[in-house]
Each structure stands twice: as structure tokens, then as C-alpha cells.
Amino acid sequence: MSQSTVIELSVPATHRFLNVVGACVAEMLYRLDDIEDVDTVAHDVQLAVHEICTNIVDHAYDENQKVNGRIGIRLSFEEAKGMLKVRLIDAGRKFNPDDAVQPRLGEAQVRGFGLFLTHQIMDIVKYDRKADENIWFLEKKIC
């Protein structure tokens, strides 16, 4: 895959389309050369992207916005650096990283691990708000 290869998607901000995003992530990775244990890498990156997308669906858009809400996804691979880059964009409510509840490791809980897992899986996780958009930047060295 050349340095200029980019995949861009725009999906409805609902849970029912998140599997499309995951499938796209996996299929892109399966087409790259020189990735050791591509199945594990694909699973990990899918999980990280799914967690951020789930948070967008659950927290960025209220019920009225979900009707027209979208998630923009841009996947790119920098061949020279072996770096996979993922950008996720939504036009929902602003996220405040200081408000994110840290999981209580060692205690049973159903929610609150998504952002924590994403930080564990990916090498870089950044959030920014520009104009009326939330932008997530995820990067992982994959080969």
C-alpha cells in the first residue's frame, strides 16, 4: 500500500453501523505487508476505534441529533514509519477529557473502560475540538 493510500468513510452515528467501521479497519490491515500477527493487530485496532466510535454514539449526540449525526473516519498508513493513523470526526457535543471517569481497575463495572483501553492499545490518542467538530487522532506503529 503506498504512502498516499487513504480510506475515508462516513457512517451514521448509530451502533448498528460500527461493525462496518471495524470491518474496514481489519480489511485495510490485511492488505498491508510486513505486519507480524496481523490478526492480533487488527483486533486491537478495531477495538480501539470501536470504543471511540461507541463513545461518540453514546455521548456526543443526543437523541434528536442521532437522526442525522455522522461519524467521519479516515484511515491512513505511513509506509516509511510503519504507522497506522485513524482520524474520527463528529459534530456532536464537545468532549471534556477532564470529565472522563477513570476506570476502577480491580472492581467490577460495566462501563468506563473504553478510553482507558484505547490509550493502552494505541501509541497516540489525542482529542481536539475545532469549530463545531470533535476530532480524535489515533496512531499505532504496526510494522
C-alpha positions in Angstrom: 0.0 0.0 0.0 1.5 3.3 -1.0 2.0 6.2 1.3 -0.8 8.1 -0.4 -3.4 5.4 0.2 -6.2 6.7 2.4 -9.6 5.2 3.2 -12.4 7.6 4.2 -15.9 6.6 5.4 -18.9 8.5 6.8 -21.3 6.4 8.8 -24.5 7.1 10.7 -23.8 7.7 14.4 -25.6 4.6 15.5 -24.4 1.3 17.0 -25.7 -0.7 14.0 -23.1 0.6 11.6 -20.0 0.4 13.8 -19.3 -3.1 12.5 -18.8 -1.6 9.1 -16.0 0.6 10.5 -14.4 -2.4 12.2 -14.5 -4.4 9.0 -12.9 -1.6 7.1 -10.1 -1.3 9.6 -9.4 -5.0 9.5 -9.6 -5.3 5.7 -7.1 -2.4 5.3 -4.7 -4.1 7.7 -5.0 -7.5 6.0 -3.8 -5.8 2.8 -0.6 -4.4 4.2 2.7 -6.2 4.1 5.1 -7.0 6.9 2.7 -6.9 9.8 3.6 -9.6 12.4 0.5 -11.3 13.8 -1.9 -9.2 11.7 -4.9 -10.9 13.4 -3.9 -9.5 16.8 -3.1 -6.1 15.4 -6.4 -5.9 13.5 -8.4 -7.0 16.6 -6.6 -4.4 18.8 -7.1 -1.5 16.4 -10.7 -2.5 15.7 -11.3 -2.5 19.5 -9.8 1.0 20.0 -11.7 2.5 17.1 -14.9 0.8 18.1 -14.5 2.2 21.7 -14.1 5.8 20.5 -17.0 5.4 18.0 -19.2 3.9 20.7 -18.4 6.9 22.9 -19.3 9.2 20.1 -22.7 7.5 19.6 -23.5 7.3 23.3 -22.2 10.7 24.4 -21.7 13.2 21.6 -25.1 13.1 20.1 -28.4 13.5 21.9 -31.4 11.6 20.7 -32.5 14.3 18.3 -29.1 14.7 16.8 -28.6 10.9 16.2 -31.1 11.0 13.4 -28.7 13.0 11.2 -25.5 12.5 13.2 -22.5 11.1 11.4 -19.0 9.8 12.2 -16.3 10.6 9.7 -13.4 8.1 9.6 -10.1 8.5 7.9 -7.6 5.6 7.9 -4.1 6.1 6.5 -0.9 4.2 6.6 2.5 5.9 6.6 4.6 3.2 5.0 8.0 4.8 5.8 7.2 4.9 9.5 5.0 1.8 9.7 2.4 3.9 11.3 -1.4 3.5 11.0 -3.3 6.7 11.6 -7.0 6.9 12.3 -9.0 10.2 12.5 -12.6 10.2 13.8 -14.7 13.3 13.4 -18.2 14.1 14.7 -20.3 17.2 15.1 -21.7 16.3 18.4 -21.3 17.7 21.9 -17.9 18.9 23.0 -15.9 16.3 25.0 -14.0 17.4 28.0 -11.2 14.9 28.7 -11.1 16.1 32.4 -14.6 14.8 32.8 -13.7 11.3 31.7 -14.1 8.9 34.6 -11.0 6.7 35.2 -11.9 3.0 35.5 -11.6 1.4 38.9 -9.3 -1.4 38.0 -9.9 -4.4 40.2 -13.5 -3.5 40.7 -16.5 -4.9 38.8 -18.0 -2.3 36.5 -19.8 -2.4 33.2 -18.8 1.0 31.7 -15.8 3.3 31.8 -13.1 1.2 30.2 -13.3 2.4 26.6 -11.0 5.4 26.7 -8.6 3.6 29.0 -8.4 0.6 26.6 -7.9 2.9 23.7 -4.9 4.5 25.4 -3.5 1.0 26.2 -3.8 -0.2 22.6 -2.8 2.8 20.6 0.6 4.6 20.7 -1.0 8.1 20.4 -4.5 9.1 21.4 -5.4 12.8 21.0 -8.6 14.8 21.1 -9.2 18.2 19.7 -12.2 20.5 19.2 -12.2 22.7 16.1 -15.1 24.9 15.2 -18.1 22.6 15.8 -16.3 19.3 15.4 -14.8 16.8 17.7 -11.6 15.2 16.2 -9.9 12.1 17.6 -6.4 11.2 16.4 -5.3 7.6 17.0 -1.9 6.3 15.9 -0.2 2.9 16.2 3.1 1.6 14.9 2.2 -1.7 13.2 5.4 -2.7 11.5 
